[in-house]
Amino acid sequence: MTPLLRQVLSQVNGPDPRLNEIVSALVTHLHAFVEEVRPTEREWLAGLDFLIETGQMCTPERNEFILLSDMLGLTTAVDDVNHVGPKNMTPSSVEGPFHSPAPQRELGAWISFGPERERGVPTVVHGRVLDCDGTPLAGAQVDLWQANDTGLYDTQDDTQDSGNLRGLFTTDADGRYCFRTIRPSSYPVPTDGTGGRLLHAIGRHPMRPAHLHYRVTAAGYRPLTTHVFLAGDPYLGSDAAYAVKDELICHPRERTQGWEMAGPYEEIEFDLNLVPLHWKEGQ
């Protein structure tokens, strides 16, 4: 430990022990980084300017810091250490920067109302919300959001009304949810900001595989934020956000009738197993 680091750490002495622990560890790692990399003053200032620009890009509809965290695998790393549980639980995954409040909808309703409805592949998505023993959870809230067939969310696209391709559903007595939509597509994360510039600089593509976002809540259970990814997508092995987990990959099935659909469609079935709030490792 250098004399400078020792001096800095000696003055981290606030009233919150956990905050002191976090700040001390962060300072220690940052000083070690400087010792290892030995950045020039010009490089250090460029890094600070990069962070300033990132903050200036943030709006209520877009958080560039979340995007950076996703692109560096940090969001998934934090997610992994915070969401351990039984082997049969549904794994969590990153929220991403595009969540916003969804309109309440009836089970079976369409969530697609924009021009993508005419272009995209009609899709029925359904499943059950269960506990880790397989007991259905009635009254669970299932919050869904997705991009359209061109890879844009409503907050990015003037041709979509607010709330398009979003829905908040309440499971029935058997824990079931269902809705109708269009097949999501793979898409690039925004590349017009600092996140995109960093991806380009380190030689990475910006693509995310096709997916649906879920946020599920039920009384007495740990909230779950996760994805459903579509099998066969070429970017499953190189997701820009490092969010793909094998248990979250689903195989859409081609159907010709059912679910009050007017013609051929795809069906995605996905059950979600929630962990009790007070679960402890070893139970």
C-alpha positions as CSV (number, residue, x, y, z in Angstrom):
1,M,0.0,0.0,0.0
2,T,1.4,3.4,-1.0
3,P,1.6,6.2,1.5
4,L,-1.0,8.1,-0.6
5,L,-3.5,5.3,-0.6
6,R,-3.0,4.8,3.2
7,Q,-3.7,8.5,3.7
8,V,-6.8,8.4,1.6
9,L,-8.2,5.3,3.3
10,S,-7.5,6.7,6.8
11,Q,-10.0,9.5,6.0
12,V,-12.8,7.3,5.0
13,N,-14.7,7.3,8.2
14,G,-18.3,8.2,7.7
15,P,-21.3,7.1,9.8
16,D,-22.4,4.3,7.4
17,P,-20.0,1.2,7.7
18,R,-21.2,-0.3,4.5
19,L,-20.6,2.9,2.6
20,N,-17.1,3.1,4.1
21,E,-16.4,-0.5,3.0
22,I,-17.6,0.2,-0.6
23,V,-15.6,3.5,-0.9
24,S,-12.5,2.0,0.6
25,A,-12.6,-1.0,-1.8
26,L,-13.3,1.2,-4.8
27,V,-10.4,3.6,-4.0
28,T,-8.1,0.7,-3.4
29,H,-8.9,-0.8,-6.8
30,L,-8.6,2.5,-8.6
31,H,-5.2,3.2,-7.1
32,A,-4.1,-0.3,-8.1
33,F,-5.4,0.4,-11.6
34,V,-3.3,3.6,-11.8
35,E,-0.2,1.7,-10.6
36,E,-0.7,-1.0,-13.1
37,V,-1.7,1.0,-16.2
38,R,0.2,4.2,-15.5
39,P,-2.1,6.4,-17.5
40,T,-0.8,9.7,-18.8
41,E,-2.4,12.9,-17.6
42,R,-3.9,13.3,-21.1
43,E,-5.4,9.8,-20.9
44,W,-6.8,10.4,-17.4
45,L,-8.5,13.6,-18.5
46,A,-9.9,11.9,-21.6
47,G,-11.5,9.3,-19.3
48,L,-13.0,12.0,-17.1
49,D,-14.4,13.8,-20.2
50,F,-15.8,10.4,-21.4
51,L,-17.7,10.1,-18.1
52,I,-18.9,13.7,-18.3
53,E,-20.2,13.2,-21.8
54,T,-22.0,10.0,-20.7
55,G,-23.8,11.9,-18.0
56,Q,-24.8,14.7,-20.4
57,M,-26.4,12.1,-22.7
58,C,-28.7,10.7,-20.0
59,T,-32.4,11.6,-20.2
60,P,-35.6,10.2,-18.6
61,E,-35.9,7.9,-21.6
62,R,-32.2,6.9,-22.0
63,N,-29.5,6.1,-19.4
64,E,-26.1,5.9,-21.0
65,F,-24.5,4.8,-17.7
66,I,-26.8,1.7,-17.6
67,L,-25.8,1.0,-21.2
68,L,-22.1,1.2,-20.4
69,S,-22.6,-1.0,-17.4
70,D,-24.3,-3.6,-19.6
71,M,-21.7,-3.4,-22.3
72,L,-18.9,-4.1,-19.8
73,G,-20.6,-7.1,-18.3
74,L,-20.9,-5.3,-15.0
75,T,-24.7,-5.3,-14.8
76,T,-24.7,-9.1,-15.2
77,A,-21.9,-9.5,-12.7
78,V,-23.9,-7.5,-10.1
79,D,-27.0,-9.5,-11.0
80,D,-25.2,-12.8,-10.5
81,V,-24.0,-12.0,-7.0
82,N,-27.4,-10.7,-5.9
83,H,-29.7,-13.5,-7.3
84,V,-28.6,-16.8,-6.1
85,G,-31.3,-19.4,-5.4
86,P,-32.6,-22.9,-5.9
87,K,-31.5,-24.7,-9.1
88,N,-35.0,-24.7,-10.5
89,M,-35.5,-20.9,-10.2
90,T,-35.7,-18.8,-13.3
91,P,-32.4,-17.0,-13.7
92,S,-32.5,-13.2,-13.6
93,S,-31.0,-11.1,-16.3
94,V,-30.3,-7.4,-16.9
95,E,-33.1,-4.9,-17.1
96,G,-31.5,-2.8,-19.8
97,P,-32.1,1.0,-20.4
98,F,-35.5,0.9,-22.0
99,H,-38.0,-0.1,-19.2
100,S,-40.9,2.3,-18.6
101,P,-44.3,2.0,-17.1
102,A,-46.6,-0.4,-19.1
103,P,-50.4,-0.1,-19.5
104,Q,-52.5,-2.7,-17.7
105,R,-53.9,-5.2,-20.2
106,E,-56.3,-8.1,-20.1
107,L,-54.9,-11.7,-20.5
108,G,-54.7,-12.6,-24.2
109,A,-54.6,-8.9,-25.3
110,W,-52.4,-7.6,-28.1
111,I,-49.5,-5.4,-27.0
112,S,-48.6,-4.5,-30.6
113,F,-50.5,-1.5,-32.1
114,G,-48.0,0.2,-34.4
115,P,-47.0,-0.4,-38.0
116,E,-45.0,-3.4,-36.9
117,R,-48.3,-5.2,-36.6
118,E,-48.6,-5.4,-40.4
119,R,-44.9,-6.2,-41.0
120,G,-44.0,-8.6,-38.2
121,V,-44.6,-12.3,-37.5
122,P,-47.7,-12.7,-35.3
123,T,-46.7,-14.3,-32.0
124,V,-48.5,-15.7,-29.0
125,V,-46.5,-15.7,-25.7
126,H,-47.9,-17.6,-22.7
127,G,-46.8,-19.5,-19.6
128,R,-47.2,-19.7,-15.9
129,V,-45.7,-18.0,-12.9
130,L,-44.9,-20.6,-10.3
131,D,-42.8,-21.0,-7.1
132,C,-39.8,-23.2,-7.1
133,D,-41.9,-26.2,-6.1
134,G,-44.2,-25.8,-9.0
135,T,-47.1,-24.2,-7.2
136,P,-49.0,-21.7,-9.4
137,L,-48.9,-18.0,-8.2
138,A,-52.2,-16.3,-8.8
139,G,-52.3,-12.5,-8.9
140,A,-48.7,-12.1,-9.9
141,Q,-47.8,-9.1,-12.0
142,V,-46.0,-9.7,-15.3
143,D,-44.5,-6.6,-16.8
144,L,-43.5,-7.1,-20.5
145,W,-41.6,-4.9,-22.9
146,Q,-39.9,-5.5,-26.2
147,A,-38.6,-3.8,-29.4
148,N,-40.4,-4.0,-32.7
149,D,-39.4,-5.9,-35.8
150,T,-36.9,-3.2,-36.7
151,G,-35.3,-3.3,-33.2
152,L,-36.8,-0.1,-31.8
153,Y,-38.6,0.5,-28.5
154,D,-41.5,3.0,-28.3
155,T,-39.3,5.5,-26.6
156,Q,-36.9,5.5,-29.6
157,D,-39.4,5.5,-32.4
158,D,-41.8,8.3,-33.4
159,T,-44.0,5.9,-35.4
160,Q,-45.0,4.0,-32.1
161,D,-47.3,5.4,-29.5
162,S,-46.2,5.5,-25.9
163,G,-46.9,2.1,-24.3
164,N,-46.7,0.2,-27.6
165,L,-45.2,-3.3,-27.2
166,R,-45.5,-3.1,-23.5
167,G,-48.1,-4.7,-21.2
168,L,-48.8,-5.3,-17.5
169,F,-50.7,-8.6,-16.9
170,T,-52.1,-10.2,-13.8
171,T,-51.9,-14.0,-13.7
172,D,-55.1,-16.0,-13.3
173,A,-56.0,-18.6,-10.6
174,D,-53.6,-21.1,-12.3
175,G,-50.8,-18.7,-12.4
176,R,-51.2,-18.3,-16.2
177,Y,-50.3,-15.2,-18.3
178,C,-50.7,-14.8,-22.1
179,F,-50.5,-12.1,-24.7
180,R,-50.3,-11.5,-28.4
181,T,-47.5,-9.6,-30.1
182,I,-45.1,-9.7,-33.0
183,R,-41.8,-11.6,-33.1
184,P,-39.0,-9.5,-31.6
185,S,-35.8,-9.1,-33.7
186,S,-32.2,-8.8,-32.9
187,Y,-31.0,-5.1,-32.8
188,P,-28.0,-2.9,-32.1
189,V,-27.8,-1.0,-28.9
190,P,-27.6,2.8,-29.4
191,T,-24.3,3.6,-31.0
192,D,-24.6,7.3,-31.2
193,G,-23.2,7.9,-27.7
194,T,-20.3,7.0,-25.5
195,G,-21.4,3.3,-25.2
196,G,-21.3,2.9,-28.9
197,R,-18.0,4.7,-29.2
198,L,-16.4,2.4,-26.7
199,L,-17.8,-0.8,-28.4
200,H,-16.3,0.4,-31.7
201,A,-13.0,1.3,-30.0
202,I,-12.5,-2.2,-28.5
203,G,-13.7,-4.0,-31.7
204,R,-17.0,-5.3,-30.5
205,H,-20.3,-5.4,-32.4
206,P,-23.3,-3.7,-30.8
207,M,-25.9,-6.4,-31.5
208,R,-28.4,-8.0,-29.0
209,P,-30.1,-11.2,-29.8
210,A,-33.9,-11.2,-30.2
211,H,-35.6,-11.1,-26.8
212,L,-38.6,-10.2,-24.6
213,H,-38.1,-8.4,-21.3
214,Y,-39.9,-9.6,-18.2
215,R,-40.3,-8.1,-14.7
216,V,-42.4,-10.3,-12.4
217,T,-43.6,-9.6,-8.9
218,A,-45.7,-11.6,-6.5
219,A,-46.4,-11.1,-2.8
220,G,-44.0,-13.0,-0.6
221,Y,-41.5,-13.7,-3.5
222,R,-38.3,-12.1,-4.8
223,P,-39.0,-9.8,-7.8
224,L,-37.6,-11.2,-11.0
225,T,-36.3,-9.3,-13.9
226,T,-35.3,-11.4,-16.8
227,H,-35.3,-12.1,-20.6
228,V,-36.7,-14.6,-23.0
229,F,-34.3,-15.2,-25.9
230,L,-35.3,-16.8,-29.2
231,A,-33.4,-19.9,-30.2
232,G,-31.5,-19.8,-33.4
233,D,-30.6,-16.1,-33.2
234,P,-27.0,-15.5,-34.6
235,Y,-26.1,-13.3,-31.6
236,L,-26.9,-15.6,-28.7
237,G,-23.2,-16.3,-28.2
238,S,-22.0,-12.7,-28.4
239,D,-24.7,-10.6,-26.8
240,A,-23.5,-7.0,-26.4
241,A,-24.9,-7.0,-22.9
242,Y,-23.6,-10.4,-21.8
243,A,-27.2,-11.3,-20.6
244,V,-27.9,-14.6,-22.3
245,K,-28.3,-17.7,-20.1
246,D,-29.2,-21.1,-21.5
247,E,-32.3,-21.5,-19.3
248,L,-33.7,-18.3,-20.9
249,I,-33.6,-19.5,-24.5
250,C,-36.9,-20.6,-26.0
251,H,-37.8,-22.3,-29.2
252,P,-40.7,-20.6,-31.0
253,R,-43.2,-23.1,-32.5
254,E,-45.0,-22.5,-35.8
255,R,-48.8,-22.8,-35.5
256,T,-51.7,-22.5,-38.0
257,Q,-54.7,-22.1,-35.7
258,G,-55.6,-21.3,-32.1
259,W,-55.5,-18.4,-29.6
260,E,-58.0,-16.5,-31.8
261,M,-55.2,-15.8,-34.4
262,A,-56.3,-15.1,-38.0
263,G,-53.6,-17.1,-39.7
264,P,-50.2,-18.7,-39.2
265,Y,-48.3,-17.5,-36.1
266,E,-45.5,-18.5,-33.7
267,E,-46.0,-19.6,-30.2
268,I,-43.6,-19.0,-27.3
269,E,-44.2,-20.8,-24.0
270,F,-42.2,-19.7,-21.0
271,D,-42.8,-20.5,-17.3
272,L,-41.2,-18.5,-14.6
273,N,-40.2,-19.9,-11.1
274,L,-39.9,-17.3,-8.4
275,V,-37.8,-17.6,-5.2
276,P,-39.4,-16.9,-1.7
277,L,-38.3,-13.6,-0.2
278,H,-36.7,-15.2,2.8
279,W,-34.9,-18.1,0.9
280,K,-31.5,-18.8,2.3
281,E,-28.7,-20.8,0.6
282,G,-28.8,-24.4,1.9
283,Q,-32.6,-24.6,2.1
